[in-house]
């Protein structure tokens, strides 16, 4: 583009009603006229990302670029007459890095897009009936394509399956972490049974003993949570930035790499487990006779 920049871009053929049908807003310039679409004029509409990418800091309207339209090393010159809002055409997780629209007559392409309101199944049935009444010979080679069932539904099913699998793994990991923290903390507190017996014999109250056991027990847990949250957020950011690259599939549609509520809930859960692991054996210890606690091994 512009003679000195060589790059690749996605291209789509659009009729004069294409943008209105799909609800793609034109930010600047104009749409194709019917005459331009019918004649296949050498004009184009580009996405806003394309404008920023190839003409940074400049007005892209009126600019020219050359495109190898048929992949035969023959370049065709096009003039930019409009700038359209970015869309997700190739992948649902990200907008297209570059996308240009070239004019074509709707009758010259094999796919017709219809914008409907209401139940799409009823609308498709009505279209099928209308075509049958018009020319039944078209039906054997005609495929009525539902964008929701063809594009969205498979990705939704895949996302639901991945979410269920990830939830099971997360639940197992959380259970193992909780059991591990509880076991370690309970063992550490049990080793202080004699110390607790000595304090009780010297007149320490149960509340003071419980505080002296619970608070120090939470310190390594809090330190571990801080390190774990920082590491988890960093790893999540790395995976997210890797999986949303243009070469990957749509694994993270609508998923943020950082969810503060999830991190906060996990931290509270682990802190509660550690607190219970410290208090339960300590409460059991303060209820026994100090002389028995002193003889505990």
N, C-alpha and C positions, 0 to 999 in steps of 0.2 A: 504494500500500500504506500502511496505517495512516492513511488519510485525507488526509495532507498530501504524501505522496511518490508521484509518478506516474512510472512507468518501465515498460519492456517486459521480458518474460521468456519463455523457452521453456517449453512445456507438453507433457506426454505423458500419455496415458491408460494406466493400469496396473490389472491385475487383482490379486486377492489373492495370486497366486503369481508375480507379475512380478519382484519383487526377488530371490526365491530362484532363479528360472530364470536370470536374467542375472548372478547373483552380486554384486549391488549391496548392500553392507553398510549396515545401518541403525545409525547412530551413537547416536541417541537416539530415544525414542518407540517407536512400533509401526507395523506394516504395516497395510494395509487388511484388514478382515475380509471374509468372503464376502458377508455381508449388505450391507455398505457398498458393495462393488463391484457387486453385483447391482442395488442401488437407486440407484447413482450419487449417494451422499450428498455433502453439501457439506463434505467434509473433504479434506485434502491432505497430501502429504509433499513437503518441499522439500530441496534440496541444501544442503550446508554453506556453499557460497559465497553462496547466496541468503540464508541466515540472517545471515551476516556483513554482507552488502550492505545489507539492508533493516532489520535490527535489530542494529546494531553494539553490542556490550557488553551485550546483553540475551538473555534466554532466549526463543527463538522458539516453543517449544512452547506451545500454547494461544493464540497470536496469531491475529488474523484479518486477511485481506486480501480485496480485491475484484478480480475478474478479468473482463475482457470476453471471455468464453469463446468466443462465436460471432461476434465482430467486428460486433455489431449495436448497440453503444453501450449495451447492457444489462449492468450489473454484477451479478455473482453473488458472494455472500460465502462464503468458505471458511475453515475452521479448520485450523491446522497441528497434526497429530497425530504427525508423525515427521520426523526429519532424516536424510537419506541421504548417503552418501559421494559426493563429486564424481566425475563421469564425463566422458568425451569423447563427446558425442552428435553435435554439429553438425560438429566438426572434430577430427581426430586429434592436432593439434599442441597443443591447449590444452583445459582443462576449460571447461565451460559457465559463463559469468559468472553466470547465474541460470537455474534450472530447477525447475519445480514439476510434481508428479505428481498427476493427478486420478483418482479411482476409476471403473472401468468394468468391466462383465462381459465376460469373454473371448469369450463367444458373440456379443456385440454389435459386435465390431470385425472387420475384414476380414483382419487379420494375426495369425497365431498363432506364437509363438516356442517353439522346442523346444530344450532343452539335451541334448546327446548326448555320448557318449564313443566314441572310435574314429574310424573312417573316415567322414567326413560323407557321402560319396557312397553308401556302403552304407546308411547310416541314411535318407537321402532316398529311396532306392529302396524300402526297407521301408515308409516312410510312404506312398509312392505306391501300393504294392501293397495296403496295408491299406485305404486310401481306396477303391481300385477294388473290393475285396471288399465294402466297406460300402455304397457308393453310387456306381456308375459315372457317374451323371449329373453329379457334381461335377467330374469330371476336365476337361471342356472349358474351364471357367472357372477352373481351379485352376493357380496358379503356385507351384512349389516354389522358394523363394528361399534361396540359400546366402549367408550374410553374408560369408564369407571371399572367395568369388569375386566378389561384387557390390561390396563395399566395400573390402576390404583388398587384393585382388589388383591392381585398377587403380592404386591408389596406390603399391603396391610396384613395379609396372612403371614407373610414371612416375618414382619415386625412383631406380630403377636406371638409367633412361635419362638422367636429369639428372646422376646421379653419374658415369656414363661420359663424358658431354659435358664436365662440369666437370673430370674427370681429364685429358682430352685437352688442354683449355685450360691447365690448370695445368702439364702437362708441357711444352707449347710455351713458356709463359712462363718456366718454370724453365730450359729450354734456352737461350732468348734471353738470359736474365740471366747464365747461366754463360758463354756465348760472349762476351757484352759485357764482363763483368768480366775474363775471361782476356785478351781482346784489349787492353784498356786497360792492365792491369797489365803485360803482356808488353812493350808499347810503352814504358811509363815506365821499366822496368828496362833496356831496350835503349838508351835515351838516356843511361844512366849507365855505358856500356861504358868510355869513356875514364876516368871517375872510378875505376872498378874497376881498370883497368890501372895508374893512378897508385898506388893503394893496394898492389897486388901488387908493383909495383916498389920500394915503400918497405918491403916485408917483411911486409905484412898476411897473416895466415893465411886459408885458404879458409873455415874455419868462421866467423871474425869477419866476413868479407865477406858471407857468406850471411845471417848474423844482421842485419847492418846494412841489407841489402836487403829481407829478408822482413818484419821487424817494422814498419818505417815504412810498408811497402806495405799492411799489414793495418789500419792506423789508419783510413783513410777508409772501408774496407769495414766495419769494426766500427761506425763512426759511422752509415753508411748502413743497416746492419742494425737498429740501435737505432731509428732514425727510421722505417724500414719496418715493423718489428714493432709499434711504437706506433700508427702510422697504420693498419696492417692490422687490428689488434685493435679500434681505434675504429670503422673502417668496418664490420667484421664485426658489432660490437654494434649499430650503427645499422641495418644491413640486417635483422638478426635481430629487433630490436624492432619494425621496420616490418612485416615479413612475417608475424609472429605476431599481428598485430592482428585483432580479430574480423571485419573486412571482407575479409580475404585468404584464399586457399586454403591447403591443407596442403602447403607447399613444404618445410618444415623439421621434419618429424616426427622426433623423436629426435636432432636435430642441435644441438650446443652452439655458441654463437657463438665460443667460445675453446677451442682444443685445444693445450695446451702442448707436447705431443709433436710436433705438426706444425710449430709455430713453431721448436722447438729443432732439428728435423731440417733444416729449410730454412736456418736460420742456420749449422749445421755444414757443410752442403753448400756454401754460398756462401763460407764461410771457407776450406774446403779448396780450392775453385777459385782463390780469390785467392792462397792460399799456393803452390799449384803454379804459377800464372802468374808469381809473383815468383821462385820458386826455379829453375824450368826454364831460363830465359834466363841467370840468374845463374850456375848450374852450368856452362852452356855457355861463359860468358865466362871463368870462373876456370880453365878447362882450356886456354885458348889462351895463347900467348906474350904476356907483358906488353907487349913492343914492338909486337906486332900490335894489341893492344887500345888502345895509345896512339894509333895511326894510324887508329883506327876513326872513321868519320863517319856 
